[in-house]
């Protein structure tokens, strides 16, 4: 979609991230085109997803464009006496079986939906934040009036409390859309 230059940047970044995902005993190598091989020495089959999960959420920035990177995985466990070529052939079969099954395309569609939802959420949250600022400001100005009755003052204070709760909700929406950093706290 973004051309060959973008593809080269994506492949280079993927190679960098693949090397970072490796453990000390692992070996990552590009075997041509857009295919990489990762040798996981002394790795139990259950540990493979853990190593590969380190690559999730990879995104490459190309100018002003953020390109989400998805990948397909085929893997095979080495069998005693097996030649490297046979091992690669079995891993390749698994890789292309996954590609043909449509899992990759479904994953891409899901990622695009989530990205669109995040953008929509961010836009709505931003507009809501602006409206809440106006509500809070006017309620503060009204509270400064000297001739307010007790009921009016109490109602204005409730408006301020509600705008505070809505502001917290807006922060959560902005965090969901990745436009604001979460501030995690420890709770009992």
C-alpha positions in Angstrom: 0.0 0.0 0.0 2.8 2.4 0.9 5.3 1.4 -1.8 8.7 -0.4 -1.9 10.5 2.2 0.2 8.0 1.7 3.0 8.4 -2.0 2.7 12.1 -1.7 3.1 11.7 0.4 6.3 9.2 -2.1 7.7 11.5 -5.1 7.0 14.4 -3.3 8.6 12.4 -2.4 11.7 11.0 -5.9 11.9 14.5 -7.3 11.8 15.6 -5.0 14.6 12.6 -6.0 16.7 13.1 -9.7 16.0 16.7 -9.4 17.2 15.4 -7.6 20.4 12.9 -10.4 20.9 15.5 -13.1 20.9 17.0 -14.6 23.9 20.7 -14.9 24.3 20.8 -18.4 22.8 18.5 -17.6 19.8 19.5 -16.7 16.3 17.5 -14.5 14.0 18.3 -14.3 10.2 16.6 -13.0 7.1 16.3 -15.8 4.6 15.1 -13.7 1.7 12.3 -11.4 0.6 10.1 -10.8 3.5 10.9 -14.0 5.3 12.9 -14.4 8.5 14.0 -17.4 10.4 14.4 -17.6 14.2 16.2 -20.5 15.7 15.1 -21.0 19.3 17.7 -23.3 20.8 16.5 -25.2 23.9 13.0 -23.8 23.6 10.0 -25.8 24.5 7.0 -25.6 22.2 5.0 -23.7 24.8 7.6 -21.0 25.0 7.4 -20.1 21.3 4.3 -17.9 21.6 6.0 -16.1 24.5 9.0 -15.2 22.4 6.8 -14.2 19.5 4.5 -12.1 21.7 7.4 -9.7 22.1 6.8 -8.7 18.5 3.1 -7.8 18.9 2.0 -4.2 18.5 4.8 -3.4 16.2 4.3 -0.1 14.3 6.7 1.6 12.0 6.6 5.4 11.4 7.2 6.6 7.9 7.1 10.4 7.8 3.7 11.2 9.2 2.2 7.7 8.5 2.2 5.0 11.1 2.2 1.6 9.6 1.0 -1.3 11.7 3.1 -4.4 11.1 1.5 -7.9 11.1 3.2 -11.2 10.4 2.5 -14.8 9.9 4.3 -17.6 11.7 5.1 -21.1 10.8 7.2 -23.2 13.1 8.5 -26.7 13.4 10.3 -28.6 16.1 13.6 -30.2 15.1 13.4 -33.9 15.0 16.5 -36.1 15.6 18.5 -36.7 12.5 16.5 -34.2 10.5 18.4 -32.0 7.9 17.9 -28.2 8.2 16.3 -28.1 4.7 13.6 -30.6 5.9 12.9 -28.5 9.0 12.6 -25.3 7.0 10.2 -27.1 4.5 7.9 -28.2 7.4 8.0 -24.7 8.9 7.2 -23.1 5.5 4.2 -25.5 5.1 2.8 -24.3 8.4 3.4 -20.7 7.5 1.6 -20.8 4.2 -1.2 -22.9 5.6 -1.9 -20.1 8.1 -1.7 -17.5 5.3 -4.2 -19.5 3.2 -6.5 -20.0 6.1 -7.3 -16.3 6.1 -6.2 -15.7 9.7 -3.8 -13.0 8.6 -6.3 -11.1 6.6 -8.8 -11.3 9.5 -6.2 -10.0 11.8 -5.5 -7.1 9.5 -9.2 -6.3 9.3 -9.5 -6.4 13.0 -6.5 -4.2 13.5 -7.9 -1.7 11.1 -11.3 -1.7 12.9 -9.6 -1.1 16.2 -7.5 1.8 14.7 -10.7 3.4 13.3 -12.5 3.0 16.6 -9.5 4.6 18.4 -9.5 7.5 16.0 -13.3 8.0 16.4 -13.1 7.7 20.2 -10.2 10.2 20.3 -12.2 12.7 18.3 -15.3 12.4 20.4 -13.3 12.5 23.6 -11.5 15.7 22.5 -14.8 17.4 21.7 -16.3 16.3 24.9 -13.3 17.6 26.8 -13.8 21.0 25.3 -17.5 21.1 26.2 -16.8 20.0 29.8 -14.3 22.8 30.1 -17.0 25.3 29.2 -19.5 23.7 31.6 -17.0 23.7 34.5 -15.9 27.3 33.8 -19.5 28.7 33.7 -20.4 26.8 36.9 -17.4 28.2 38.6 -18.4 31.7 37.5 -21.9 31.2 38.7 -20.7 29.9 42.1 -18.7 33.2 42.6 -22.0 35.1 42.6 -22.7 36.5 46.1 -26.6 36.4 46.0 -27.0 32.7 45.3 -29.6 30.8 47.3 -28.5 27.6 49.1 -30.3 25.4 46.6 -28.8 27.1 43.6 -25.3 26.8 45.1 -25.9 23.1 45.9 -27.1 22.5 42.3 -24.1 24.2 40.8 -21.7 22.2 43.0 -23.4 19.0 41.7 -22.9 20.2 38.1 -19.2 20.6 39.0 -19.0 17.1 40.5 -20.6 15.6 37.4 -18.2 17.5 35.1 -15.3 16.1 37.1 -16.6 12.6 36.7 -17.1 13.2 33.0 -13.6 14.6 32.7 -12.2 11.4 34.2 -14.2 9.4 31.7 -12.8 11.5 28.9 -9.3 10.7 30.0 -10.1 7.0 29.8 -11.4 7.5 26.3 -8.3 9.4 25.2 -6.1 6.7 26.7 -8.1 4.1 24.7 -7.5 6.1 21.6 -3.8 6.3 22.5 -3.9 10.1 22.5 -3.0 10.2 26.2 -0.7 8.2 28.4 -2.3 6.2 31.2 -1.3 6.9 34.7 -1.6 3.5 36.4 -2.1 3.3 40.2 -1.9 0.4 42.6 -5.3 -0.4 44.2 -6.0 -2.7 47.1 
